[in-house]
Amino acid sequence: MKSNRNKKIWGAVFAVLGILGAILFVLPVTRGSRINIGTMLGVAVFGAAALYGFFKRRIDSIIKNWWEKKAGRVCLTIIMVIAIGVLALAAVITGNMVYAANVKPMQDATVVVLGCAVRDGGPSLMLRERLEAAKKYLDDNPQAVCVVSGGQGADESISEAQCMYEYLIEHGIDASRIYMEDKSTSTRENIKFSAEVISQNGLPEKMNIVTNEFHEYRARKIAEKQGIDSGSISGGTAWWLLPTYYVREMTGILYEWISG
């Protein structure tokens, strides 16, 4: 009797956590964010947890039956090894992300603010988080100059660079300290095209990259591949956005590792 009660409790725990987790990954979409691979992976994992909770007794019975057969044990062992490998990989990536987000800004370096979505002519929440971090650094370091980097998407009324330029000026940063790069469409192009602006204007070649904390590692990795020394100026991320974009960023980092 006690065993059945414990199984029901664990089933309820998996079901509730699965539902709450799936809602957390869907929440950004309900507030205007696009569906991305982070959304889909998060919903898939937590949806599977919820299904396991609802059908725990039946699934446990199936697993038990598989384990009693040689082929089933092999399959289950492979699945467990893959799951452990994925968790270990996630831990390694997370460690790199946390480390990169806490790298100190470099001296005598150009601040490069990476673009993000523009909403209704103004910065989206994540872009505003980056701009707040950039403004604070520029206020604290009046000798520093910056490049705002980001093109104009099909659903954006102005370029991300123009949006950032206007925001920083409105918040007290002198226009003479801001250079615009308004052609890039990806992080790789952000770094490459900003480096061109830096070279054309005789600015310090090293970069202090401004982006959300989860994005710093990949941005700095891309800069490293282009032979650019960089430091970090990390903006925060709203709690309800972080899970989706953290998972999406993990896939981006894997791509960077695989592509060399």
ROMI-570001 format. One record per residue (C-alpha): residue number from 1; residue in three letters; x, y, z. Coordinates in steps of 0.05 Angstrom, whole numbers. Layout:
{k:NUM; r:ALA; u:X; v:Y; w:Z};
...
***
This chain:
{k:1; r:MET; u:0; v:0; w:0};
{k:2; r:LYS; u:56; v:48; w:19};
{k:3; r:SER; u:94; v:31; w:-45};
{k:4; r:ASN; u:33; v:48; w:-88};
{k:5; r:ARG; u:24; v:113; w:-51};
{k:6; r:ASN; u:97; v:132; w:-62};
{k:7; r:LYS; u:91; v:115; w:-136};
{k:8; r:LYS; u:30; v:160; w:-141};
{k:9; r:ILE; u:66; v:216; w:-106};
{k:10; r:TRP; u:126; v:211; w:-153};
{k:11; r:GLY; u:79; v:208; w:-212};
{k:12; r:ALA; u:46; v:272; w:-188};
{k:13; r:VAL; u:114; v:305; w:-178};
{k:14; r:PHE; u:137; v:289; w:-249};
{k:15; r:ALA; u:70; v:312; w:-277};
{k:16; r:VAL; u:69; v:379; w:-241};
{k:17; r:LEU; u:142; v:394; w:-254};
{k:18; r:GLY; u:134; v:374; w:-327};
{k:19; r:ILE; u:74; v:419; w:-337};
{k:20; r:LEU; u:106; v:478; w:-301};
{k:21; r:GLY; u:170; v:469; w:-340};
{k:22; r:ALA; u:134; v:467; w:-407};
{k:23; r:ILE; u:95; v:530; w:-388};
{k:24; r:LEU; u:160; v:565; w:-371};
{k:25; r:PHE; u:187; v:550; w:-441};
{k:26; r:VAL; u:122; v:572; w:-475};
{k:27; r:LEU; u:117; v:636; w:-434};
{k:28; r:PRO; u:165; v:677; w:-477};
{k:29; r:VAL; u:124; v:660; w:-539};
{k:30; r:THR; u:61; v:687; w:-506};
{k:31; r:ARG; u:98; v:752; w:-493};
{k:32; r:GLY; u:121; v:763; w:-564};
{k:33; r:SER; u:185; v:721; w:-572};
{k:34; r:ARG; u:192; v:676; w:-631};
{k:35; r:ILE; u:190; v:600; w:-625};
{k:36; r:ASN; u:262; v:575; w:-629};
{k:37; r:ILE; u:300; v:510; w:-618};
{k:38; r:GLY; u:305; v:526; w:-544};
{k:39; r:THR; u:229; v:530; w:-539};
{k:40; r:MET; u:220; v:464; w:-576};
{k:41; r:LEU; u:272; v:426; w:-536};
{k:42; r:GLY; u:248; v:452; w:-470};
{k:43; r:VAL; u:175; v:436; w:-484};
{k:44; r:ALA; u:196; v:367; w:-510};
{k:45; r:VAL; u:236; v:349; w:-448};
{k:46; r:PHE; u:186; v:375; w:-397};
{k:47; r:GLY; u:128; v:348; w:-437};
{k:48; r:ALA; u:160; v:279; w:-434};
{k:49; r:ALA; u:168; v:287; w:-359};
{k:50; r:ALA; u:94; v:305; w:-352};
{k:51; r:LEU; u:73; v:245; w:-394};
{k:52; r:TYR; u:117; v:200; w:-352};
{k:53; r:GLY; u:83; v:228; w:-290};
{k:54; r:PHE; u:13; v:215; w:-317};
{k:55; r:PHE; u:29; v:145; w:-341};
{k:56; r:LYS; u:84; v:126; w:-292};
{k:57; r:ARG; u:56; v:58; w:-273};
{k:58; r:ARG; u:48; v:36; w:-345};
{k:59; r:ILE; u:115; v:63; w:-367};
{k:60; r:ASP; u:151; v:32; w:-308};
{k:61; r:SER; u:120; v:-35; w:-326};
{k:62; r:ILE; u:144; v:-29; w:-399};
{k:63; r:ILE; u:214; v:-11; w:-375};
{k:64; r:LYS; u:214; v:-71; w:-328};
{k:65; r:ASN; u:193; v:-117; w:-384};
{k:66; r:TRP; u:248; v:-90; w:-429};
{k:67; r:TRP; u:301; v:-99; w:-375};
{k:68; r:GLU; u:284; v:-172; w:-369};
{k:69; r:LYS; u:304; v:-183; w:-442};
{k:70; r:LYS; u:376; v:-179; w:-467};
{k:71; r:ALA; u:360; v:-133; w:-526};
{k:72; r:GLY; u:318; v:-89; w:-480};
{k:73; r:ARG; u:375; v:-82; w:-430};
{k:74; r:VAL; u:422; v:-62; w:-486};
{k:75; r:CYS; u:373; v:-9; w:-511};
{k:76; r:LEU; u:360; v:18; w:-441};
{k:77; r:THR; u:434; v:20; w:-426};
{k:78; r:ILE; u:448; v:59; w:-489};
{k:79; r:ILE; u:392; v:108; w:-472};
{k:80; r:MET; u:421; v:117; w:-401};
{k:81; r:VAL; u:491; v:129; w:-428};
{k:82; r:ILE; u:466; v:180; w:-478};
{k:83; r:ALA; u:426; v:215; w:-423};
{k:84; r:ILE; u:487; v:218; w:-377};
{k:85; r:GLY; u:529; v:243; w:-435};
{k:86; r:VAL; u:479; v:298; w:-450};
{k:87; r:LEU; u:477; v:320; w:-377};
{k:88; r:ALA; u:553; v:320; w:-373};
{k:89; r:LEU; u:558; v:361; w:-437};
{k:90; r:ALA; u:506; v:410; w:-411};
{k:91; r:ALA; u:547; v:418; w:-347};
{k:92; r:VAL; u:611; v:432; w:-387};
{k:93; r:ILE; u:576; v:483; w:-432};
{k:94; r:THR; u:544; v:516; w:-372};
{k:95; r:GLY; u:612; v:522; w:-338};
{k:96; r:ASN; u:641; v:556; w:-399};
{k:97; r:MET; u:581; v:603; w:-404};
{k:98; r:VAL; u:587; v:623; w:-331};
{k:99; r:TYR; u:662; v:634; w:-336};
{k:100; r:ALA; u:656; v:676; w:-400};
{k:101; r:ALA; u:601; v:720; w:-370};
{k:102; r:ASN; u:648; v:738; w:-313};
{k:103; r:VAL; u:710; v:754; w:-353};
{k:104; r:LYS; u:731; v:825; w:-337};
{k:105; r:PRO; u:729; v:880; w:-391};
{k:106; r:MET; u:796; v:894; w:-424};
{k:107; r:GLN; u:833; v:959; w:-418};
{k:108; r:ASP; u:841; v:1002; w:-481};
{k:109; r:ALA; u:786; v:964; w:-519};
{k:110; r:THR; u:727; v:984; w:-561};
{k:111; r:VAL; u:658; v:968; w:-531};
{k:112; r:VAL; u:617; v:928; w:-582};
{k:113; r:VAL; u:543; v:921; w:-567};
{k:114; r:LEU; u:512; v:861; w:-602};
{k:115; r:GLY; u:444; v:872; w:-632};
{k:116; r:CYS; u:379; v:839; w:-613};
{k:117; r:ALA; u:306; v:847; w:-634};
{k:118; r:VAL; u:274; v:915; w:-642};
{k:119; r:ARG; u:200; v:919; w:-621};
{k:120; r:ASP; u:155; v:977; w:-643};
{k:121; r:GLY; u:215; v:1021; w:-659};
{k:122; r:GLY; u:247; v:1010; w:-591};
{k:123; r:PRO; u:293; v:958; w:-559};
{k:124; r:SER; u:264; v:891; w:-539};
{k:125; r:LEU; u:274; v:870; w:-467};
{k:126; r:MET; u:338; v:831; w:-482};
{k:127; r:LEU; u:366; v:888; w:-524};
{k:128; r:ARG; u:350; v:937; w:-468};
{k:129; r:GLU; u:387; v:893; w:-419};
{k:130; r:ARG; u:448; v:897; w:-463};
{k:131; r:LEU; u:442; v:972; w:-471};
{k:132; r:GLU; u:436; v:982; w:-396};
{k:133; r:ALA; u:501; v:944; w:-386};
{k:134; r:ALA; u:535; v:984; w:-441};
{k:135; r:LYS; u:511; v:1051; w:-413};
{k:136; r:LYS; u:536; v:1034; w:-344};
{k:137; r:TYR; u:605; v:1016; w:-371};
{k:138; r:LEU; u:608; v:1078; w:-415};
{k:139; r:ASP; u:587; v:1122; w:-357};
{k:140; r:ASP; u:641; v:1091; w:-313};
{k:141; r:ASN; u:694; v:1095; w:-368};
{k:142; r:PRO; u:685; v:1163; w:-403};
{k:143; r:GLN; u:745; v:1150; w:-448};
{k:144; r:ALA; u:713; v:1088; w:-479};
{k:145; r:VAL; u:678; v:1089; w:-547};
{k:146; r:CYS; u:629; v:1037; w:-573};
{k:147; r:VAL; u:604; v:1005; w:-636};
{k:148; r:VAL; u:530; v:987; w:-637};
{k:149; r:SER; u:521; v:927; w:-684};
{k:150; r:GLY; u:458; v:900; w:-716};
{k:151; r:GLY; u:421; v:903; w:-783};
{k:152; r:GLN; u:347; v:911; w:-797};
{k:153; r:GLY; u:304; v:849; w:-797};
{k:154; r:ALA; u:242; v:841; w:-840};
{k:155; r:ASP; u:197; v:856; w:-780};
{k:156; r:GLU; u:237; v:914; w:-753};
{k:157; r:SER; u:221; v:987; w:-769};
{k:158; r:ILE; u:293; v:1010; w:-760};
{k:159; r:SER; u:360; v:975; w:-755};
{k:160; r:GLU; u:382; v:948; w:-688};
{k:161; r:ALA; u:443; v:993; w:-692};
{k:162; r:GLN; u:400; v:1055; w:-702};
{k:163; r:CYS; u:355; v:1034; w:-644};
{k:164; r:MET; u:415; v:1025; w:-599};
{k:165; r:TYR; u:447; v:1091; w:-622};
{k:166; r:GLU; u:383; v:1130; w:-605};
{k:167; r:TYR; u:375; v:1095; w:-538};
{k:168; r:LEU; u:446; v:1110; w:-515};
{k:169; r:ILE; u:441; v:1183; w:-537};
{k:170; r:GLU; u:374; v:1191; w:-501};
{k:171; r:HIS; u:407; v:1163; w:-439};
{k:172; r:GLY; u:464; v:1211; w:-438};
{k:173; r:ILE; u:520; v:1180; w:-480};
{k:174; r:ASP; u:551; v:1231; w:-527};
{k:175; r:ALA; u:540; v:1215; w:-601};
{k:176; r:SER; u:615; v:1224; w:-615};
{k:177; r:ARG; u:629; v:1162; w:-575};
{k:178; r:ILE; u:582; v:1117; w:-615};
{k:179; r:TYR; u:596; v:1084; w:-682};
{k:180; r:MET; u:543; v:1045; w:-721};
{k:181; r:GLU; u:548; v:979; w:-757};
{k:182; r:ASP; u:480; v:966; w:-788};
{k:183; r:LYS; u:489; v:909; w:-838};
{k:184; r:SER; u:500; v:847; w:-794};
{k:185; r:THR; u:448; v:792; w:-788};
{k:186; r:SER; u:484; v:743; w:-740};
{k:187; r:THR; u:533; v:743; w:-682};
{k:188; r:ARG; u:589; v:723; w:-730};
{k:189; r:GLU; u:574; v:783; w:-774};
{k:190; r:ASN; u:566; v:828; w:-713};
{k:191; r:ILE; u:638; v:813; w:-694};
{k:192; r:LYS; u:666; v:814; w:-765};
{k:193; r:PHE; u:632; v:878; w:-788};
{k:194; r:SER; u:646; v:914; w:-722};
{k:195; r:ALA; u:720; v:897; w:-730};
{k:196; r:GLU; u:717; v:931; w:-798};
{k:197; r:VAL; u:685; v:994; w:-768};
{k:198; r:ILE; u:739; v:993; w:-714};
{k:199; r:SER; u:794; v:988; w:-766};
{k:200; r:GLN; u:764; v:1042; w:-811};
{k:201; r:ASN; u:760; v:1091; w:-754};
{k:202; r:GLY; u:826; v:1076; w:-720};
{k:203; r:LEU; u:793; v:1051; w:-655};
{k:204; r:PRO; u:825; v:1003; w:-606};
{k:205; r:GLU; u:826; v:934; w:-638};
{k:206; r:LYS; u:809; v:895; w:-575};
{k:207; r:MET; u:735; v:887; w:-560};
{k:208; r:ASN; u:694; v:889; w:-497};
{k:209; r:ILE; u:632; v:851; w:-520};
{k:210; r:VAL; u:565; v:872; w:-491};
{k:211; r:THR; u:511; v:819; w:-493};
{k:212; r:ASN; u:468; v:778; w:-447};
{k:213; r:GLU; u:507; v:733; w:-399};
{k:214; r:PHE; u:487; v:668; w:-433};
{k:215; r:HIS; u:512; v:693; w:-500};
{k:216; r:GLU; u:581; v:718; w:-479};
{k:217; r:TYR; u:618; v:652; w:-487};
{k:218; r:ARG; u:597; v:640; w:-559};
{k:219; r:ALA; u:608; v:713; w:-578};
{k:220; r:ARG; u:678; v:712; w:-549};
{k:221; r:LYS; u:692; v:645; w:-583};
{k:222; r:ILE; u:672; v:675; w:-650};
{k:223; r:ALA; u:717; v:735; w:-637};
{k:224; r:GLU; u:774; v:689; w:-619};
{k:225; r:LYS; u:766; v:652; w:-685};
{k:226; r:GLN; u:773; v:719; w:-720};
{k:227; r:GLY; u:837; v:734; w:-682};
{k:228; r:ILE; u:805; v:786; w:-636};
{k:229; r:ASP; u:821; v:793; w:-562};
{k:230; r:SER; u:759; v:807; w:-522};
{k:231; r:GLY; u:731; v:819; w:-453};
{k:232; r:SER; u:660; v:814; w:-427};
{k:233; r:ILE; u:607; v:865; w:-407};
{k:234; r:SER; u:548; v:822; w:-390};
{k:235; r:GLY; u:476; v:844; w:-385};
{k:236; r:GLY; u:426; v:805; w:-343};
{k:237; r:THR; u:368; v:765; w:-371};
{k:238; r:ALA; u:296; v:764; w:-346};
{k:239; r:TRP; u:283; v:699; w:-309};
{k:240; r:TRP; u:226; v:679; w:-355};
{k:241; r:LEU; u:269; v:688; w:-417};
{k:242; r:LEU; u:332; v:654; w:-392};
{k:243; r:PRO; u:312; v:580; w:-397};
{k:244; r:THR; u:291; v:584; w:-470};
{k:245; r:TYR; u:351; v:624; w:-492};
{k:246; r:TYR; u:399; v:585; w:-449};
{k:247; r:VAL; u:378; v:520; w:-483};
{k:248; r:ARG; u:380; v:553; w:-552};
{k:249; r:GLU; u:449; v:580; w:-537};
{k:250; r:MET; u:474; v:510; w:-519};
{k:251; r:THR; u:458; v:487; w:-589};
{k:252; r:GLY; u:495; v:547; w:-618};
{k:253; r:ILE; u:556; v:531; w:-576};
{k:254; r:LEU; u:555; v:459; w:-599};
{k:255; r:TYR; u:554; v:484; w:-671};
{k:256; r:GLU; u:615; v:528; w:-657};
{k:257; r:TRP; u:652; v:470; w:-627};
{k:258; r:ILE; u:635; v:423; w:-684};
{k:259; r:SER; u:649; v:474; w:-739};
{k:260; r:GLY; u:717; v:488; w:-709};
***
